[in-house]
Structure formats: C-alpha cells, structure tokens
Amino acid sequence: MRVLVTGGAGFIGSHFAERLLADGDEVVVLDKLTYAGNEASVPHAAEFHRGDVALREDVEAVGGVDAIVNFAAESHVDRSILGPTEFVRTDVLGALVLVQHAHERGIRLVHVSTDEVYGDVTAAVREDAPLRPSSPYSASKAGGDLQVLAAVRTFGVDACITRGSNTYGPRQYPEKLIPLFATNALDGQPLPLYGDGRQVRDWLHVQDHCAAIEVVLRSGAPGEVYNAGGGDERENREVADRILELTGADPSLLRSVEDRPGHDRRYALDSSKLRALGWRPERRFEDGLAETVAWYRDNRAWWEPLKSGEYRAFYERQYAERLRS
C-alpha cells in the first residue's frame, strides 16, 4: 500500500513509518514539525511533506494514497492544561479534515487515540466503556474519536480507531515521564514526581504499539475501536525508582511535587478484542525500560539540544515553583 502517516516525524509515528517501509509499503509522511516533531526522525525512504492536518489544502497536497494512519496530535496533558486551544484544533479539527478526506477518496483511515479518553478507571476497560476524559488533552482526543465514529455511521467511512496505553521507547520527546526522568537522572537533575506517585499506568513499548496499529490497518473491521494495552501496570513511583537504579543516579533526586489538576489515578485496558486478531505485546516492561534508558544514555546528541529554548521555558513554567516548594 501507499500509506499517509500523519505525525510521522513524531515519536510513535516515525517508528510506525519505519515498520511499514520494512514491510514493503510506500510511506508518505505529513507533519507540521511542531516542537515535538523532528524531521531527522522521518525515515529516508519515506516521502516527506511539511503540513498541517487541520488544513485541507495541506492534506490534499500529498497526492493519492491507499490509506491514512493518523498520529498527528498535541499529546501532552501538562501543556493542554496550560493552553488547550491548539489541542482542539489539531486533535478535533484535524481528525475531521482527515475523515472527510478519507470519505471523499474512498480510502481507509486508522485514527490513533489513547486510553486517556476513558478517564480514571478501577478495572481494565473494554472499548464500549463510556468516555470520561479528565484533561483538555484527553477531551480533545475523545472529540476526534467521535468525529471518526460519526463519519462511519453517517457516511459509511472505512475507519477504525486504536486506543493505546502509555507508550515508551527511543526518540520520545523528553517531556513525558520516562524520557523526562531518564534524561534528568543522567544529568543529575531532580525528578519531579507528581503527588504521592501512586498513579498507575499500563506501559506499552512503542514497537508493540506499532504492531497493534498495523494489525488494525490490515485487518480491523470498519467502525470498530481496538484497545492496545501493554498489560504491564506500574505505579509512577516504581518506574521512577527503577530509572534511578538503571542510571545509577542519587535516589535523593526523586522529588515529590504538587500534583497537576485532574490527575487520573489509573489507566488500564482490556485488549482481548485486538488479541483476537492475533496481536499481543512481546516486550516485558523491565526489559523495555532498561533498553530505553540505555538508548537515552547512548544518544545524548539526540536529546540534549531539545532541552533548551522552548523546552526550557515550558519546564520552568511547569516545574520551577513546584520544585522550590
């Protein structure tokens, strides 16, 4: 197939583009190259277009494709609390533009979403669980999901949705928990842990997440939603402690700071529907975390330039007062 991968210069999207190319597909990447997008992450064999999924003319400029896989999103909860407008534009309007494009061209769309649309849960949830987003980010992702599902119902669009759990691995922008803590620990800087650190997340390696999305691209039923959970739940404090061990950093670097508003206590997914299509995660979290921390240790040239300028301004705004108090 010739596949349009939107957000293909970002973390999960760039890994997915590599996977499709390895399988013999043609890949076209469309990416706005915001702060979290890196053109160097786009595989050399992919055709690259710089553009915005919320602009119809940018999407149409990529030419004919057989399918779209949409990774394009503003995706950081903390940033959505500081300024939600761009999240709505990219995550909702962008999804609408792509689903309209898929409808007009008669092509398949896989919309990549998140477990956060279900909100705080007490047990692993199935795809028919109610959407109860807690943050501007998760609300915007839920809005995009609903645009896709409405287009399936009203216009018969060939579209599926995947909802993945917390994803980690190489080339993740260092604002998320694992790359933030790993790079801070390697630099001897504090690890700002929200609240009591007992929030539970279901961790999924990026390669396993990409494998799940590819299964849905090739075998998912139109109109269906598929959960992709790692099945490896850990408290944030446990993850932080393990990163300190792996980096050999001083345990005193771990600092409990004021929690963020609306912080969900637990995410957990029932992925039996996707497993029925033959998918299952292959990497144990212990192994994947060790490999990921080693990647950040060995690739300072990739992440050190990122932790300046815009990133530093965000970091100071988000954590400086919390760390002082």
Summary of the structure (lengths in Angstrom):
residues: 325
radius of gyration: 18.8
end to end distance: 53.9
largest distance: 57.0
contacts: 1134
relative contact order: 0.13
helix: 46%
strand: 18%
